[in-house]
């Protein structure tokens, strides 16, 4: 089955289920998506560099 996705790439819902990790480890996410993405991009750029070409 093929589902049409919105043009902007967003999905209507996900199938993520964290109930097991919540129950077993007490995991309670506290970072919202926008903040998490900003932190990830900062880390990625600092680790890999912005626009650097690979030595391969």
N, C-alpha and C positions, 0 to 999 in steps of 0.2 A: 504494500500500500504506500502511495506517495502522498505526502501532505504538502499543501501550499503553505509557505512561510511568508510572514509579512516582508515587505520590500526592504525595511530597515534592518533586517536580520534578527530582530527580536522574536522570541518564541512566546506563545501564549501561556505555556506552563512547562514545568519540567517534571521529571519522574524522580527527582532527588528525594531520598528518604533517609534522614539521619536519625531515625528513632533508635536504631540499634546502638550506634555510637553514643547517642545521648544517654541511653539506659546503661550501657556497659561502662562508659568512661566519664559520664557527667558532662559531656561536651555541650557547651552552650555558645554558639557563635555570637559575637558582639560587634563585628565589623560589617558595615553595610557595603553593598556592592560598589558604589562609587568610590568610597574610601579605599576599599581593597584593591580596586583596579589602579588607582593613583599610586598606591604603595608598590604594587607589582611593577608598574612601568618605571618608577624611580629605581627599584632594585635592578630590573632588567638592563636599563641604560647604564647604571653604575657597574654592573657585572660584565656586560658584553660590549658596552660602548655604543654611542649613537652613530649610526651610519658607517661604522668601520667595516671594511671588507675582510672576508675570511682569508687566511693564509693558504688555503687549499687550492 
